[in-house]
Amino acid sequence: MIGMSVKIEDRTKRVEKAADKAVFRNLQHAAASLRKDARSTIKRAPKEQRTASQSAVARDAKGRFLKGSGAKKSRRSRQTGSPAGTPPYTERGELKNAILFDVAEDKSSAVIGPRFSRVGTSAEAHEFGGQYKGQEYPERPFMEPALERAAPRFAGSFSGSIGE
């Protein structure tokens, strides 16, 4: 007589949990990578394109600032815009620092781009071209090229994420 005993363990929940965790981790990694790429393309203008501006202040005959004239001496670098078709230049890094990402709670999608509360619609005017504060801006995309560069890596980042 031959005796045999069989024990069956249902690990479906563990596999589903591992799959969800891997998808979230990979989606979060992909979104962070895309954000990093987009931020790296936004630079300061080359020095030869920056011009110094100075506020109007009272001066004496020798060109020295008059004390108590009510205006403060200030110098701030101004720069010309980047050429059309290239990422926008930045003065203080506002646009660059406004690029964020977030993964949806259901882990099915991620949102990557400039936060409206930090830069308003100026980022839209740069990315797609158009009007902002009465000025016409040429198209200076920075998010779309980052997505195009990262797209080939996305498919590979999900393969092998769950052990076989």
C-alpha positions as CSV (number, residue, x, y, z in Angstrom):
1,M,0.0,0.0,0.0
2,I,1.2,3.5,-1.0
3,G,0.4,6.5,1.2
4,M,0.4,10.0,0.0
5,S,-0.4,13.4,1.6
6,V,-1.0,16.6,-0.3
7,K,-1.0,20.1,1.1
8,I,-2.2,23.0,-1.0
9,E,-1.4,26.6,-0.1
10,D,-3.3,29.4,-1.8
11,R,-0.8,32.2,-2.3
12,T,-3.0,34.2,-4.7
13,K,-3.2,37.2,-2.3
14,R,0.6,37.3,-1.9
15,V,1.2,37.2,-5.7
16,E,-1.4,40.0,-6.2
17,K,0.2,42.1,-3.5
18,A,3.7,41.6,-5.0
19,A,2.4,42.5,-8.5
20,D,0.7,45.7,-7.1
21,K,3.9,46.6,-5.3
22,A,6.0,46.1,-8.3
23,V,3.7,48.1,-10.6
24,F,3.7,51.0,-8.1
25,R,7.5,50.9,-7.7
26,N,8.1,50.7,-11.4
27,L,5.5,53.4,-12.2
28,Q,6.9,55.7,-9.5
29,H,10.5,55.1,-10.8
30,A,9.4,55.9,-14.4
31,A,7.6,59.1,-13.3
32,A,10.7,60.2,-11.3
33,S,13.0,59.4,-14.2
34,L,10.8,61.5,-16.6
35,R,10.7,64.4,-14.1
36,K,14.5,64.3,-13.7
37,D,15.0,64.3,-17.5
38,A,12.6,67.2,-18.0
39,R,14.3,69.2,-15.2
40,S,17.7,68.6,-16.6
41,T,16.9,70.3,-20.0
42,I,15.9,73.6,-18.4
43,K,19.1,75.7,-18.0
44,R,20.2,79.3,-17.5
45,A,20.8,81.4,-20.6
46,P,24.4,81.5,-21.8
47,K,26.3,84.5,-20.3
48,E,26.4,86.3,-23.6
49,Q,22.6,86.4,-23.8
50,R,22.1,87.8,-20.3
51,T,21.9,91.6,-19.9
52,A,22.1,93.6,-16.7
53,S,19.3,95.9,-15.8
54,Q,19.4,98.5,-13.2
55,S,16.5,100.3,-11.5
56,A,16.3,104.1,-11.7
57,V,17.9,105.7,-8.7
58,A,19.0,109.2,-7.9
59,R,22.7,109.9,-8.5
60,D,25.0,112.9,-7.9
61,A,27.1,114.6,-10.6
62,K,29.8,112.0,-10.2
63,G,27.4,109.1,-10.7
64,R,27.3,108.0,-7.1
65,F,24.1,106.9,-5.5
66,L,22.4,109.5,-3.3
67,K,21.7,108.4,0.2
68,G,18.0,108.5,1.1
69,S,16.8,108.9,-2.5
70,G,14.1,106.4,-1.8
71,A,15.2,103.8,-4.4
72,K,17.4,100.9,-3.7
73,K,20.3,100.0,-5.9
74,S,19.6,96.7,-7.6
75,R,21.0,94.7,-10.3
76,R,19.3,91.7,-11.7
77,S,20.2,89.6,-14.6
78,R,17.7,89.6,-17.5
79,Q,18.0,87.2,-20.3
80,T,16.5,86.7,-23.7
81,G,14.3,83.7,-24.3
82,S,15.6,80.5,-25.6
83,P,15.3,79.8,-29.3
84,A,12.0,78.3,-30.5
85,G,11.9,74.5,-30.3
86,T,14.4,74.3,-27.4
87,P,13.6,74.1,-23.7
88,P,13.0,77.4,-22.0
89,Y,15.7,79.2,-20.1
90,T,15.3,80.0,-16.4
91,E,16.4,82.9,-14.3
92,R,15.6,81.7,-10.8
93,G,14.6,78.1,-11.4
94,E,10.9,78.6,-10.9
95,L,9.8,76.4,-13.8
96,K,12.5,73.8,-13.1
97,N,11.5,73.5,-9.4
98,A,7.8,73.4,-10.3
99,I,8.0,70.1,-12.2
100,L,6.6,67.4,-9.9
101,F,5.1,63.9,-10.3
102,D,2.4,61.9,-8.5
103,V,1.2,58.3,-8.9
104,A,-2.5,57.7,-8.7
105,E,-3.9,55.8,-5.7
106,D,-5.1,53.0,-7.9
107,K,-1.5,52.7,-9.3
108,S,-2.8,52.8,-12.8
109,S,-1.3,56.2,-13.9
110,A,1.1,59.0,-13.0
111,V,0.9,62.7,-13.6
112,I,4.2,64.5,-14.4
113,G,4.5,68.2,-15.1
114,P,4.7,71.7,-13.8
115,R,2.5,72.5,-10.8
116,F,-0.1,75.1,-11.6
117,S,0.1,76.7,-8.2
118,R,3.8,77.5,-8.7
119,V,4.0,78.7,-12.3
120,G,0.4,79.2,-13.4
121,T,-0.2,79.0,-17.2
122,S,3.3,80.2,-18.1
123,A,4.5,76.5,-18.5
124,E,1.7,75.9,-20.9
125,A,2.7,78.9,-23.0
126,H,6.2,77.5,-23.2
127,E,5.4,73.9,-23.9
128,F,2.7,74.5,-26.6
129,G,3.4,78.1,-27.6
130,G,0.8,80.8,-27.2
131,Q,-0.1,83.9,-25.2
132,Y,0.9,84.7,-21.6
133,K,0.5,88.1,-20.0
134,G,-0.1,89.7,-23.4
135,Q,3.1,88.3,-25.0
136,E,3.3,85.7,-27.7
137,Y,5.6,82.8,-26.9
138,P,7.0,80.3,-29.4
139,E,6.7,76.6,-28.7
140,R,9.5,75.6,-26.4
141,P,8.7,72.0,-25.3
142,F,10.4,70.5,-22.3
143,M,8.0,67.7,-21.2
144,E,7.2,66.1,-24.5
145,P,10.8,65.6,-25.6
146,A,11.5,64.1,-22.1
147,L,8.7,61.6,-22.6
148,E,9.9,60.7,-26.1
149,R,13.4,60.0,-24.7
150,A,12.1,57.9,-21.8
151,A,9.4,55.9,-23.7
152,P,11.7,53.1,-24.9
153,R,12.9,52.5,-21.3
154,F,9.3,52.2,-19.9
155,A,8.5,48.8,-21.5
156,G,11.7,47.2,-20.2
157,S,11.2,48.5,-16.7
158,F,8.1,46.4,-16.1
159,S,9.5,43.1,-17.4
160,G,10.8,40.7,-14.7
161,S,9.3,42.8,-11.9
162,I,7.5,39.7,-10.4
163,G,9.5,36.6,-9.7
164,E,8.6,33.5,-11.7
